Amino acid sequence: MTNTSRHTTFLKIFNTLKTAIKGDNSFDYTSGSIKKAVILLAIPMVLEMMMESVFALVDLYFVGHLEHSSFAIQTVGLTESVITIIYSLAIGISMAATAVVARRVGEKDPIAAAKSGMQAIIIAFAINTVISIFGFIYAKDILLLMGASEESASYGVNFTRIMMGGSLCIMLLFLINGIFRGAGNAAIAMRSLWLANICNIILCPILINGLGPIPAFGLIGAAMATTTGRSIGVLYQLYHLFNGKGILKIVPSYFIPDFEQMKHIAKIAAPGVLQFVIASCSWIFLAQLVATTGGDHGSAGYQTALRIMMFFILPAWGLSNAAATLVGQNLGAQQVERAEKSVFTTAKYNTIFMATIMVITLLFAQYIISFFSNDIMVQNIAVEALQTMSLGYVFYGIGMVLINTFNGAGDTWTPTWVNFFGFWLFQIPLAYVLAKHFKMGPTGVFMAVPIAETAITLASIVLYKKGKWKKIQV
């Protein structure tokens, strides 16, 4: 290769990366290079999900160095485990919004796409109002139910109240980003989480440790910082949603409830919500099982490992989200073969990414964990958990792409059944038997995770090849 051709190749790569981060409303994802389409969507989606995972890591770092760090880490972890139910609702509704918006955009009907997105927001508001009130009132009971000790629950109750009470911003952050992704504008979704995280990173040390006239709120400060950061991210999303410069042009009349449209979205969202609630409840059960068999230190170690694991898995989920948008838009444009090629290309990139992360995790787990906790007992359990669970990373990567393929096509029932059998009828019983019957304690729980995820991926491959997802009408 000559110097001129190298320079030309470098410029093409640089310009593609620049366009991906900046955003390009003019690019048609139903034509042109599939590799470029995946890259334009995947890069901002990876950075978006990486920023979502940073929320938990920033909180983990600062609370991990508080005086009662084992209580603090356990509170953050158990609260996050419960909030995964809200994540499940948010992701389920956002998947429906992504699928419908992407299909309408592929059909060249941006007005219908915009209306669908706004109806999804109305649904989210209605659901989350109930959840926020319930979570705020019963915060301590939730922590006790999750396996926290009385002392730990009393210590962390106000953190949980703030996080549950402010959960609407979590749901909106996911949902509105899903709308942007469906329209092919992943860059705005990425920037909203960058802004939210920058605010969180600035506010966390100030509100936790205090600065000048601002008192040290300790663990409560972490909840205040995170909720404020996410709220600012939502305001940024709303600005771009209503400024009229994107594919979606929003007018006030789109917020008038259209019960037929809401029913249509709910029909797609319900199994999507259910599939993630199934997965979330499984993780909640595992967290409770570790807390009861491993005590406060075992629970804190597992939650530390889980937060770090999510830091690596969420970017991979972001990359796999490219498949959802590409499948939705290409099926809308009646280009089934192009949709299949998009899935294969995305899966290849995600496999390479997760294989790399697996090697890094296995080699450097001790160094990574020690950065987030100064408690030796917590560190030892966290290292074991992280290394054990990372053994299934490659399968996680492939499985994510296939799940997003089904969801992007509007076939939300297939991954729902896969999750039901994989998590509730396999992972939970396996973890319980290993932890209790074989007396392996937390180690048995750690082992159940990669085993179940591998089985789920293999089942997804079989169902993908059957091709039912290609025939779904949205």
ZICOR-V418022 format. One record per residue. N is the residue number from 1. RES is the residue in three letters. OMEGA is omega in whole degrees, -180 to 180 (NA if undefined). NEAR is the number of other C-alpha atoms within 12 Angstrom. Layout:
n=N res=RES omega=OMEGA near=NEAR
n=N res=RES omega=OMEGA near=NEAR
//
This chain:
n=1 res=MET omega=-178 near=8
n=2 res=THR omega=179 near=8
n=3 res=ASN omega=180 near=9
n=4 res=THR omega=-180 near=10
n=5 res=SER omega=177 near=11
n=6 res=ARG omega=-179 near=12
n=7 res=HIS omega=179 near=13
n=8 res=THR omega=178 near=14
n=9 res=THR omega=180 near=15
n=10 res=PHE omega=180 near=14
n=11 res=LEU omega=179 near=15
n=12 res=LYS omega=180 near=15
n=13 res=ILE omega=-179 near=18
n=14 res=PHE omega=-179 near=16
n=15 res=ASN omega=178 near=19
n=16 res=THR omega=178 near=27
n=17 res=LEU omega=179 near=24
n=18 res=LYS omega=180 near=18
n=19 res=THR omega=-180 near=27
n=20 res=ALA omega=-178 near=33
n=21 res=ILE omega=-179 near=28
n=22 res=LYS omega=-177 near=21
n=23 res=GLY omega=-179 near=33
n=24 res=ASP omega=-179 near=28
n=25 res=ASN omega=-175 near=25
n=26 res=SER omega=-176 near=16
n=27 res=PHE omega=179 near=24
n=28 res=ASP omega=-176 near=29
n=29 res=TYR omega=178 near=44
n=30 res=THR omega=177 near=35
n=31 res=SER omega=179 near=23
n=32 res=GLY omega=-176 near=14
n=33 res=SER omega=178 near=19
n=34 res=ILE omega=179 near=30
n=35 res=LYS omega=179 near=28
n=36 res=LYS omega=179 near=29
n=37 res=ALA omega=179 near=41
n=38 res=VAL omega=-178 near=46
n=39 res=ILE omega=-179 near=40
n=40 res=LEU omega=178 near=44
n=41 res=LEU omega=-171 near=48
n=42 res=ALA omega=-175 near=48
n=43 res=ILE omega=177 near=41
n=44 res=PRO omega=179 near=45
n=45 res=MET omega=177 near=46
n=46 res=VAL omega=180 near=39
n=47 res=LEU omega=177 near=38
n=48 res=GLU omega=-178 near=41
n=49 res=MET omega=176 near=39
n=50 res=MET omega=179 near=34
n=51 res=MET omega=177 near=38
n=52 res=GLU omega=-179 near=43
n=53 res=SER omega=180 near=33
n=54 res=VAL omega=178 near=35
n=55 res=PHE omega=-177 near=42
n=56 res=ALA omega=-178 near=43
n=57 res=LEU omega=179 near=39
n=58 res=VAL omega=177 near=37
n=59 res=ASP omega=-178 near=47
n=60 res=LEU omega=-178 near=46
n=61 res=TYR omega=-175 near=32
n=62 res=PHE omega=-180 near=39
n=63 res=VAL omega=179 near=40
n=64 res=GLY omega=179 near=39
n=65 res=HIS omega=174 near=26
n=66 res=LEU omega=-176 near=28
n=67 res=GLU omega=179 near=19
n=68 res=HIS omega=-170 near=25
n=69 res=SER omega=-179 near=37
n=70 res=SER omega=176 near=43
n=71 res=PHE omega=-176 near=41
n=72 res=ALA omega=-179 near=46
n=73 res=ILE omega=180 near=51
n=74 res=GLN omega=180 near=52
n=75 res=THR omega=179 near=53
n=76 res=VAL omega=-177 near=52
n=77 res=GLY omega=-179 near=48
n=78 res=LEU omega=177 near=52
n=79 res=THR omega=178 near=45
n=80 res=GLU omega=179 near=41
n=81 res=SER omega=178 near=41
n=82 res=VAL omega=-179 near=39
n=83 res=ILE omega=176 near=40
n=84 res=THR omega=174 near=32
n=85 res=ILE omega=177 near=34
n=86 res=ILE omega=174 near=42
n=87 res=TYR omega=-178 near=39
n=88 res=SER omega=177 near=36
n=89 res=LEU omega=-178 near=42
n=90 res=ALA omega=-179 near=43
n=91 res=ILE omega=-180 near=43
n=92 res=GLY omega=179 near=47
n=93 res=ILE omega=-180 near=53
n=94 res=SER omega=177 near=52
n=95 res=MET omega=178 near=53
n=96 res=ALA omega=179 near=55
n=97 res=ALA omega=179 near=56
n=98 res=THR omega=-178 near=55
n=99 res=ALA omega=-178 near=56
n=100 res=VAL omega=180 near=55
n=101 res=VAL omega=180 near=50
n=102 res=ALA omega=-179 near=51
n=103 res=ARG omega=179 near=44
n=104 res=ARG omega=177 near=35
n=105 res=VAL omega=177 near=42
n=106 res=GLY omega=177 near=36
n=107 res=GLU omega=-180 near=26
n=108 res=LYS omega=179 near=23
n=109 res=ASP omega=-176 near=23
n=110 res=PRO omega=179 near=26
n=111 res=ILE omega=178 near=24
n=112 res=ALA omega=178 near=27
n=113 res=ALA omega=-180 near=39
n=114 res=ALA omega=179 near=40
n=115 res=LYS omega=180 near=35
n=116 res=SER omega=-180 near=49
n=117 res=GLY omega=-178 near=49
n=118 res=MET omega=177 near=43
n=119 res=GLN omega=177 near=39
n=120 res=ALA omega=179 near=50
n=121 res=ILE omega=178 near=40
n=122 res=ILE omega=178 near=32
n=123 res=ILE omega=-178 near=38
n=124 res=ALA omega=179 near=41
n=125 res=PHE omega=-177 near=25
n=126 res=ALA omega=-177 near=20
n=127 res=ILE omega=-171 near=24
n=128 res=ASN omega=177 near=31
n=129 res=THR omega=179 near=22
n=130 res=VAL omega=-178 near=20
n=131 res=ILE omega=-178 near=30
n=132 res=SER omega=-180 near=30
n=133 res=ILE omega=-179 near=21
n=134 res=PHE omega=-178 near=21
n=135 res=GLY omega=180 near=32
n=136 res=PHE omega=-177 near=26
n=137 res=ILE omega=-173 near=20
n=138 res=TYR omega=-176 near=22
n=139 res=ALA omega=-178 near=34
n=140 res=LYS omega=179 near=32
n=141 res=ASP omega=179 near=26
n=142 res=ILE omega=180 near=33
n=143 res=LEU omega=179 near=41
n=144 res=LEU omega=179 near=28
n=145 res=LEU omega=-179 near=24
n=146 res=MET omega=177 near=35
n=147 res=GLY omega=178 near=35
n=148 res=ALA omega=176 near=42
n=149 res=SER omega=180 near=29
n=150 res=GLU omega=-179 near=20
n=151 res=GLU omega=-180 near=20
n=152 res=SER omega=-180 near=35
n=153 res=ALA omega=178 near=33
n=154 res=SER omega=-180 near=22
n=155 res=TYR omega=-171 near=30
n=156 res=GLY omega=-172 near=40
n=157 res=VAL omega=-178 near=37
n=158 res=ASN omega=174 near=33
n=159 res=PHE omega=-179 near=43
n=160 res=THR omega=179 near=46
n=161 res=ARG omega=-179 near=37
n=162 res=ILE omega=-178 near=34
n=163 res=MET omega=180 near=44
n=164 res=MET omega=-180 near=43
n=165 res=GLY omega=-179 near=32
n=166 res=GLY omega=-174 near=34
n=167 res=SER omega=178 near=44
n=168 res=LEU omega=-179 near=38
n=169 res=CYS omega=176 near=39
n=170 res=ILE omega=-177 near=43
n=171 res=MET omega=-180 near=43
n=172 res=LEU omega=179 near=44
n=173 res=LEU omega=179 near=46
n=174 res=PHE omega=-173 near=44
n=175 res=LEU omega=-178 near=44
n=176 res=ILE omega=175 near=51
n=177 res=ASN omega=176 near=49
n=178 res=GLY omega=178 near=48
n=179 res=ILE omega=178 near=50
n=180 res=PHE omega=-179 near=48
n=181 res=ARG omega=179 near=52
n=182 res=GLY omega=179 near=52
n=183 res=ALA omega=180 near=52
n=184 res=GLY omega=-179 near=52
n=185 res=ASN omega=-177 near=47
n=186 res=ALA omega=-177 near=46
n=187 res=ALA omega=179 near=39
n=188 res=ILE omega=177 near=42
n=189 res=ALA omega=179 near=48
n=190 res=MET omega=-175 near=42
n=191 res=ARG omega=179 near=37
n=192 res=SER omega=179 near=40
n=193 res=LEU omega=173 near=44
n=194 res=TRP omega=-179 near=35
n=195 res=LEU omega=-180 near=32
n=196 res=ALA omega=-179 near=37
n=197 res=ASN omega=177 near=37
n=198 res=ILE omega=177 near=25
n=199 res=CYS omega=180 near=30
n=200 res=ASN omega=-179 near=37
n=201 res=ILE omega=179 near=34
n=202 res=ILE omega=-174 near=27
n=203 res=LEU omega=-176 near=32
n=204 res=CYS omega=-178 near=38
n=205 res=PRO omega=-179 near=33
n=206 res=ILE omega=-176 near=26
n=207 res=LEU omega=179 near=31
n=208 res=ILE omega=-174 near=36
n=209 res=ASN omega=-179 near=26
n=210 res=GLY omega=178 near=20
n=211 res=LEU omega=180 near=16
n=212 res=GLY omega=-179 near=9
n=213 res=PRO omega=180 near=9
n=214 res=ILE omega=-178 near=15
n=215 res=PRO omega=176 near=15
n=216 res=ALA omega=-179 near=21
n=217 res=PHE omega=-180 near=25
n=218 res=GLY omega=-177 near=32
n=219 res=LEU omega=180 near=45
n=220 res=ILE omega=179 near=35
n=221 res=GLY omega=179 near=38
n=222 res=ALA omega=178 near=46
n=223 res=ALA omega=179 near=43
n=224 res=MET omega=-178 near=36
n=225 res=ALA omega=-178 near=38
n=226 res=THR omega=-180 near=48
n=227 res=THR omega=178 near=38
n=228 res=THR omega=180 near=33
n=229 res=GLY omega=179 near=36
n=230 res=ARG omega=179 near=39
n=231 res=SER omega=178 near=31
n=232 res=ILE omega=177 near=28
n=233 res=GLY omega=179 near=38
n=234 res=VAL omega=178 near=35
n=235 res=LEU omega=177 near=23
n=236 res=TYR omega=178 near=28
n=237 res=GLN omega=-177 near=35
n=238 res=LEU omega=178 near=27
n=239 res=TYR omega=-178 near=18
n=240 res=HIS omega=179 near=27
n=241 res=LEU omega=-174 near=32
n=242 res=PHE omega=-176 near=21
n=243 res=ASN omega=173 near=15
n=244 res=GLY omega=-177 near=14
n=245 res=LYS omega=-177 near=16
n=246 res=GLY omega=178 near=27
n=247 res=ILE omega=-177 near=35
n=248 res=LEU omega=177 near=36
n=249 res=LYS omega=-174 near=26
n=250 res=ILE omega=173 near=27
n=251 res=VAL omega=-176 near=17
n=252 res=PRO omega=-177 near=14
n=253 res=SER omega=180 near=14
n=254 res=TYR omega=-179 near=25
n=255 res=PHE omega=173 near=22
n=256 res=ILE omega=-176 near=19
n=257 res=PRO omega=175 near=21
n=258 res=ASP omega=-170 near=22
n=259 res=PHE omega=177 near=18
n=260 res=GLU omega=178 near=14
n=261 res=GLN omega=179 near=29
n=262 res=MET omega=177 near=31
n=263 res=LYS omega=179 near=19
n=264 res=HIS omega=179 near=25
n=265 res=ILE omega=-180 near=39
n=266 res=ALA omega=179 near=35
n=267 res=LYS omega=177 near=28
n=268 res=ILE omega=-175 near=37
n=269 res=ALA omega=-173 near=40
n=270 res=ALA omega=177 near=33
n=271 res=PRO omega=177 near=33
n=272 res=GLY omega=176 near=44
n=273 res=VAL omega=-178 near=37
n=274 res=LEU omega=-178 near=34
n=275 res=GLN omega=180 near=41
n=276 res=PHE omega=173 near=39
n=277 res=VAL omega=177 near=35
n=278 res=ILE omega=180 near=34
n=279 res=ALA omega=-179 near=41
n=280 res=SER omega=180 near=31
n=281 res=CYS omega=176 near=30
n=282 res=SER omega=179 near=37
n=283 res=TRP omega=178 near=37
n=284 res=ILE omega=178 near=36
n=285 res=PHE omega=180 near=30
n=286 res=LEU omega=179 near=45
n=287 res=ALA omega=179 near=47
n=288 res=GLN omega=180 near=41
n=289 res=LEU omega=177 near=39
n=290 res=VAL omega=-179 near=42
n=291 res=ALA omega=-178 near=37
n=292 res=THR omega=180 near=27
n=293 res=THR omega=-177 near=29
n=294 res=GLY omega=179 near=34
n=295 res=GLY omega=-177 near=28
n=296 res=ASP omega=-179 near=39
n=297 res=HIS omega=178 near=35
n=298 res=GLY omega=179 near=42
n=299 res=SER omega=-180 near=49
n=300 res=ALA omega=179 near=50
n=301 res=GLY omega=179 near=48
n=302 res=TYR omega=-180 near=50
n=303 res=GLN omega=176 near=50
n=304 res=THR omega=180 near=53
n=305 res=ALA omega=-178 near=44
n=306 res=LEU omega=179 near=44
n=307 res=ARG omega=180 near=38
n=308 res=ILE omega=177 near=42
n=309 res=MET omega=179 near=41
n=310 res=MET omega=178 near=34
n=311 res=PHE omega=180 near=33
n=312 res=PHE omega=-175 near=39
n=313 res=ILE omega=-179 near=42
n=314 res=LEU omega=174 near=34
n=315 res=PRO omega=177 near=36
n=316 res=ALA omega=175 near=46
n=317 res=TRP omega=177 near=44
n=318 res=GLY omega=178 near=45
n=319 res=LEU omega=-179 near=49
n=320 res=SER omega=176 near=48
n=321 res=ASN omega=178 near=56
n=322 res=ALA omega=180 near=55
n=323 res=ALA omega=-179 near=57
n=324 res=ALA omega=-180 near=55
n=325 res=THR omega=-177 near=57
n=326 res=LEU omega=178 near=59
n=327 res=VAL omega=-179 near=55
n=328 res=GLY omega=-177 near=53
n=329 res=GLN omega=-178 near=44
n=330 res=ASN omega=173 near=41
n=331 res=LEU omega=176 near=39
n=332 res=GLY omega=179 near=35
n=333 res=ALA omega=178 near=25
n=334 res=GLN omega=180 near=24
n=335 res=GLN omega=-175 near=24
n=336 res=VAL omega=-178 near=25
n=337 res=GLU omega=178 near=20
n=338 res=ARG omega=176 near=30
n=339 res=ALA omega=179 near=38
n=340 res=GLU omega=179 near=31
n=341 res=LYS omega=178 near=24
n=342 res=SER omega=178 near=45
n=343 res=VAL omega=-178 near=43
n=344 res=PHE omega=-179 near=29
n=345 res=THR omega=180 near=31
n=346 res=THR omega=-180 near=44
n=347 res=ALA omega=180 near=39
n=348 res=LYS omega=180 near=28
n=349 res=TYR omega=-178 near=33
n=350 res=ASN omega=178 near=41
n=351 res=THR omega=178 near=29
n=352 res=ILE omega=-179 near=22
n=353 res=PHE omega=-176 near=30
n=354 res=MET omega=176 near=35
n=355 res=ALA omega=178 near=26
n=356 res=THR omega=-180 near=22
n=357 res=ILE omega=179 near=32
n=358 res=MET omega=180 near=30
n=359 res=VAL omega=180 near=20
n=360 res=ILE omega=-179 near=22
n=361 res=THR omega=-179 near=33
n=362 res=LEU omega=-176 near=26
n=363 res=LEU omega=-170 near=17
n=364 res=PHE omega=-178 near=19
n=365 res=ALA omega=-177 near=31
n=366 res=GLN omega=-179 near=27
n=367 res=TYR omega=-179 near=19
n=368 res=ILE omega=-177 near=28
n=369 res=ILE omega=-176 near=40
n=370 res=SER omega=179 near=27
n=371 res=PHE omega=-174 near=26
n=372 res=PHE omega=180 near=36
n=373 res=SER omega=178 near=40
n=374 res=ASN omega=178 near=30
n=375 res=ASP omega=-175 near=28
n=376 res=ILE omega=-180 near=22
n=377 res=MET omega=177 near=25
n=378 res=VAL omega=-179 near=35
n=379 res=GLN omega=-176 near=34
n=380 res=ASN omega=179 near=29
n=381 res=ILE omega=-178 near=37
n=382 res=ALA omega=179 near=45
n=383 res=VAL omega=179 near=39
n=384 res=GLU omega=-179 near=32
n=385 res=ALA omega=-176 near=41
n=386 res=LEU omega=-179 near=46
n=387 res=GLN omega=-180 near=35
n=388 res=THR omega=-177 near=30
n=389 res=MET omega=-179 near=39
n=390 res=SER omega=-179 near=42
n=391 res=LEU omega=-180 near=32
n=392 res=GLY omega=-174 near=35
n=393 res=TYR omega=-178 near=41
n=394 res=VAL omega=179 near=33
n=395 res=PHE omega=176 near=37
n=396 res=TYR omega=-176 near=43
n=397 res=GLY omega=179 near=43
n=398 res=ILE omega=-179 near=43
n=399 res=GLY omega=179 near=45
n=400 res=MET omega=-179 near=44
n=401 res=VAL omega=-179 near=43
n=402 res=LEU omega=178 near=48
n=403 res=ILE omega=179 near=46
n=404 res=ASN omega=175 near=47
n=405 res=THR omega=178 near=51
n=406 res=PHE omega=-177 near=50
n=407 res=ASN omega=179 near=52
n=408 res=GLY omega=178 near=53
n=409 res=ALA omega=-177 near=51
n=410 res=GLY omega=180 near=48
n=411 res=ASP omega=-174 near=39
n=412 res=THR omega=-180 near=41
n=413 res=TRP omega=-178 near=31
n=414 res=THR omega=178 near=36
n=415 res=PRO omega=177 near=44
n=416 res=THR omega=178 near=34
n=417 res=TRP omega=178 near=27
n=418 res=VAL omega=179 near=39
n=419 res=ASN omega=-180 near=39
n=420 res=PHE omega=-180 near=29
n=421 res=PHE omega=-176 near=26
n=422 res=GLY omega=-177 near=33
n=423 res=PHE omega=-172 near=38
n=424 res=TRP omega=-177 near=31
n=425 res=LEU omega=180 near=21
n=426 res=PHE omega=-175 near=26
n=427 res=GLN omega=-178 near=37
n=428 res=ILE omega=178 near=38
n=429 res=PRO omega=180 near=25
n=430 res=LEU omega=180 near=31
n=431 res=ALA omega=-179 near=38
n=432 res=TYR omega=-179 near=34
n=433 res=VAL omega=-179 near=23
n=434 res=LEU omega=-177 near=26
n=435 res=ALA omega=-173 near=29
n=436 res=LYS omega=-174 near=22
n=437 res=HIS omega=180 near=15
n=438 res=PHE omega=175 near=15
n=439 res=LYS omega=178 near=16
n=440 res=MET omega=178 near=22
n=441 res=GLY omega=-179 near=32
n=442 res=PRO omega=180 near=42
n=443 res=THR omega=179 near=37
n=444 res=GLY omega=178 near=33
n=445 res=VAL omega=-180 near=47
n=446 res=PHE omega=-178 near=45
n=447 res=MET omega=-177 near=32
n=448 res=ALA omega=-176 near=38
n=449 res=VAL omega=-179 near=42
n=450 res=PRO omega=179 near=34
n=451 res=ILE omega=-179 near=29
n=452 res=ALA omega=-179 near=38
n=453 res=GLU omega=177 near=36
n=454 res=THR omega=179 near=32
n=455 res=ALA omega=179 near=27
n=456 res=ILE omega=180 near=38
n=457 res=THR omega=180 near=33
n=458 res=LEU omega=177 near=25
n=459 res=ALA omega=-180 near=27
n=460 res=SER omega=178 near=35
n=461 res=ILE omega=-180 near=28
n=462 res=VAL omega=-178 near=18
n=463 res=LEU omega=177 near=25
n=464 res=TYR omega=-178 near=30
n=465 res=LYS omega=178 near=18
n=466 res=LYS omega=170 near=14
n=467 res=GLY omega=179 near=22
n=468 res=LYS omega=-176 near=23
n=469 res=TRP omega=-178 near=33
n=470 res=LYS omega=-172 near=30
n=471 res=LYS omega=-178 near=19
n=472 res=ILE omega=176 near=27
n=473 res=GLN omega=-179 near=22
n=474 res=VAL omega=NA near=35
//
